[in-house]
């Protein structure tokens, strides 16, 4: 299966490809005390909403890197729409290999830490583009509550309960990696519900347009089962947040 195409279908209806709300993203920019002219790198930048809105609201400059052509095109169009195409650029490429040409003030990866093999590797990858004293921004999952059984674990996209930490464990882990946690924004229930239901609407509209596509049977089956499974498992046990880190 073409996993990238599958991902685009599911995420097609959103500008933010994570459970943060637009208000939370805006508040995060204020919390980070972004200043005009600061340079931001966003690895796995998706449709570019982070860079585009922060360029509009704070005057930052930046580069987004994503392997998906469609998302990169959307990001460029969003920059034009918001009038910030002179401040931000979007590059189609492998984020796992990208190092900024010049040191940046803030290096981000929100929800794509597989590019570095996990949180530790991704933090180190981001740090390679960071100026001394700069900030790393990571989006990571954690257990809100301990899952009761293996079915709940797998429904939350994990193979084993140990794949995700609890929130206190995650914060302690950042300290073990040599970082101070200087900010965090946790996705709330409303954000999760909007994020997941937007995927279901995108899937349903795509199925209406492409009933005979090779992916249609899989997506129909997922759409039939996923809302109840989400409410039963993922909604109850899985958390996600964005964490601002500074090296000690």
C-alpha positions as CSV (number, residue, x, y, z in Angstrom):
1,X,0.0,0.0,0.0
2,X,1.1,3.6,-0.7
3,X,1.3,4.8,2.9
4,X,1.9,8.4,2.0
5,X,-1.2,8.4,-0.2
6,X,-3.2,6.8,2.6
7,X,-2.0,9.5,5.0
8,X,-2.9,12.3,2.6
9,X,-6.4,10.9,2.2
10,X,-7.0,10.8,6.0
11,X,-5.4,14.2,6.7
12,X,-6.8,16.0,3.7
13,X,-9.3,18.1,5.5
14,X,-7.0,19.8,8.0
15,X,-4.3,22.4,8.1
16,X,-3.0,21.1,11.4
17,X,-2.0,17.5,11.3
18,X,-2.1,16.9,15.0
19,X,-4.7,17.3,17.8
20,X,-3.8,20.9,18.7
21,X,-6.4,23.5,18.0
22,X,-5.7,26.7,16.1
23,X,-6.1,28.6,19.3
24,X,-3.6,26.4,21.1
25,X,-1.1,26.8,18.2
26,X,-1.4,30.6,18.5
27,X,-1.1,30.4,22.3
28,X,2.0,28.3,21.9
29,X,3.6,31.0,19.7
30,X,3.0,33.5,22.4
31,X,4.3,31.2,25.1
32,X,7.5,30.8,23.3
33,X,7.9,34.6,23.1
34,X,8.7,34.6,19.4
35,X,10.2,37.7,18.1
36,X,10.3,39.3,14.7
37,X,13.1,38.0,12.5
38,X,13.8,34.8,14.5
39,X,14.5,31.8,12.4
40,X,12.4,28.6,12.7
41,X,12.9,25.2,11.2
42,X,9.9,22.8,11.1
43,X,10.7,19.2,10.2
44,X,7.7,17.2,9.0
45,X,5.9,20.6,8.4
46,X,2.8,19.1,6.7
47,X,0.5,21.9,5.4
48,X,2.6,24.6,6.9
49,X,0.2,26.1,9.4
50,X,2.8,26.5,12.2
51,X,5.2,28.5,10.1
52,X,2.6,30.5,8.2
53,X,0.6,31.7,11.2
54,X,3.6,32.4,13.3
55,X,5.2,34.4,10.5
56,X,1.9,36.4,10.2
57,X,1.5,36.9,13.9
58,X,5.1,37.3,15.1
59,X,7.2,38.1,12.0
60,X,9.4,35.0,12.2
61,X,11.1,33.6,9.2
62,X,11.5,29.9,8.5
63,X,11.8,26.7,6.5
64,X,9.5,23.7,6.5
65,X,10.5,20.3,5.2
66,X,8.1,17.5,4.3
67,X,8.3,14.5,2.1
68,X,4.8,14.9,0.8
69,X,4.4,16.9,-2.4
70,X,0.7,17.6,-1.8
71,X,1.3,19.0,1.7
72,X,4.3,21.0,0.6
73,X,2.2,22.6,-2.2
74,X,-0.6,23.4,0.3
75,X,1.9,25.0,2.6
76,X,3.2,27.2,-0.1
77,X,-0.4,28.2,-1.0
78,X,-1.1,29.0,2.6
79,X,1.9,31.2,2.8
80,X,0.6,33.2,-0.2
81,X,-2.9,33.3,1.3
82,X,-1.5,34.8,4.5
83,X,0.9,37.1,2.8
84,X,4.0,35.6,4.3
85,X,5.5,33.9,1.3
86,X,8.5,36.2,1.6
87,X,9.2,35.1,5.1
88,X,8.8,31.3,5.0
89,X,9.7,28.6,2.4
90,X,8.7,25.0,2.1
91,X,11.0,22.3,0.8
92,X,9.9,18.8,-0.4
93,X,12.5,16.5,1.1
94,X,13.5,13.9,3.6
95,X,13.3,15.6,7.0
96,X,15.4,12.9,8.6
97,X,18.4,14.1,6.7
98,X,17.8,17.9,6.7
99,X,20.2,20.3,8.5
100,X,19.6,24.0,8.2
101,X,22.2,26.0,6.2
102,X,22.3,28.6,9.1
103,X,21.6,28.0,12.8
104,X,18.0,28.6,13.8
105,X,16.5,30.0,17.0
106,X,13.7,27.3,17.2
107,X,13.8,23.8,15.7
108,X,10.5,21.9,15.6
109,X,9.1,18.4,14.9
110,X,5.5,18.1,16.0
111,X,4.3,14.5,15.7
112,X,6.9,13.0,13.3
113,X,9.6,11.9,15.6
114,X,10.0,8.7,13.6
115,X,12.3,10.8,11.5
116,X,14.9,10.4,14.2
117,X,13.9,7.0,15.5
118,X,12.1,8.5,18.5
119,X,12.2,11.5,20.7
120,X,15.9,11.3,21.6
121,X,17.1,10.9,18.1
122,X,14.8,13.6,16.8
123,X,15.8,16.1,19.5
124,X,19.4,15.5,18.5
125,X,18.6,16.0,14.8
126,X,16.9,19.3,15.6
127,X,19.7,20.3,17.8
128,X,22.1,20.1,14.9
129,X,20.3,23.0,13.3
130,X,20.0,25.0,16.5
131,X,22.0,28.0,17.6
132,X,23.5,27.9,21.1
133,X,20.7,28.7,23.5
134,X,18.0,27.9,21.1
135,X,14.9,25.9,21.7
136,X,13.8,22.4,20.5
137,X,10.0,21.9,20.1
138,X,8.8,18.3,20.1
139,X,5.3,16.8,19.8
140,X,5.0,13.5,21.5
141,X,2.4,10.9,22.6
142,X,2.0,9.7,26.2
143,X,-0.4,7.6,28.2
144,X,-3.1,9.7,29.9
145,X,-4.2,6.5,31.7
146,X,-2.7,3.1,31.9
147,X,-4.3,1.0,29.1
148,X,-6.1,-2.0,30.6
149,X,-5.2,-4.6,28.0
150,X,-3.3,-5.3,24.8
151,X,-6.3,-4.5,22.7
152,X,-6.3,-0.9,24.0
153,X,-2.6,-0.7,23.5
154,X,-2.8,-1.6,19.9
155,X,-5.9,0.6,19.3
156,X,-3.6,3.5,20.4
157,X,-1.0,2.7,17.7
158,X,1.5,1.0,20.0
159,X,2.8,-2.6,20.0
160,X,3.5,-2.7,23.7
161,X,2.4,-0.6,26.7
162,X,6.1,0.4,27.1
163,X,6.1,2.1,23.7
164,X,4.7,5.3,25.3
165,X,5.5,6.8,28.7
166,X,3.2,8.5,31.1
167,X,3.4,12.3,31.1
168,X,5.6,12.5,34.2
169,X,7.8,9.8,32.7
170,X,8.1,11.7,29.5
171,X,9.1,15.0,31.3
172,X,11.7,13.1,33.3
173,X,13.0,11.5,30.2
174,X,13.7,14.9,28.6
175,X,15.7,15.7,31.7
176,X,17.7,12.5,31.3
177,X,18.5,13.6,27.8
178,X,20.0,16.8,29.1
179,X,17.2,19.2,28.5
180,X,15.2,21.6,30.7
181,X,11.5,21.6,29.9
182,X,10.6,25.3,29.4
183,X,7.1,24.9,28.1
184,X,4.3,22.5,27.2
185,X,1.0,22.5,25.5
186,X,-1.2,19.5,26.0
187,X,-3.9,18.6,23.5
188,X,-7.4,18.7,25.1
189,X,-10.3,16.4,24.5
190,X,-12.0,18.8,22.2
191,X,-8.9,19.0,20.0
192,X,-8.6,15.2,19.9
193,X,-12.3,14.9,18.9
194,X,-12.0,17.5,16.2
195,X,-8.8,15.9,14.8
196,X,-10.2,12.4,14.6
197,X,-13.6,13.3,13.3
198,X,-12.0,15.5,10.6
199,X,-10.2,12.4,9.4
200,X,-13.5,10.5,9.2
201,X,-15.1,13.2,7.2
202,X,-12.1,13.3,4.8
203,X,-12.3,9.5,4.4
204,X,-16.1,9.6,3.7
205,X,-15.8,12.3,1.1
206,X,-12.9,10.5,-0.6
207,X,-14.9,7.3,-0.7
208,X,-17.8,9.0,-2.4
209,X,-15.5,10.3,-5.1
210,X,-13.4,7.1,-5.4
211,X,-15.7,4.1,-4.7
212,X,-13.7,1.6,-6.8
213,X,-10.2,2.7,-5.8
214,X,-7.8,0.0,-4.5
215,X,-7.8,1.7,-1.0
216,X,-11.6,1.9,-0.8
217,X,-12.3,-1.4,0.9
218,X,-9.8,-0.7,3.7
219,X,-11.0,2.8,4.3
220,X,-14.7,1.7,4.4
221,X,-13.8,-0.9,7.0
222,X,-11.9,1.6,9.1
223,X,-14.7,4.2,8.8
224,X,-17.2,1.7,10.0
225,X,-15.3,0.6,13.1
226,X,-13.0,3.5,14.0
227,X,-15.3,6.0,15.7
228,X,-16.5,3.5,18.3
229,X,-12.9,2.2,18.7
230,X,-11.6,5.7,19.2
231,X,-14.1,6.4,21.9
232,X,-13.4,3.1,23.6
233,X,-9.6,3.3,23.6
234,X,-7.7,6.2,22.1
235,X,-9.9,8.9,23.6
236,X,-9.6,7.3,27.0
237,X,-5.9,6.5,27.2
238,X,-3.8,8.4,24.7
239,X,-2.5,11.9,25.3
240,X,-0.3,14.1,23.1
241,X,1.5,17.3,23.8
242,X,4.1,19.8,22.5
243,X,7.2,20.3,24.7
244,X,9.7,23.1,24.5
245,X,13.2,22.1,25.5
246,X,16.5,23.9,26.1
247,X,19.8,22.1,26.4
248,X,21.5,22.4,29.8
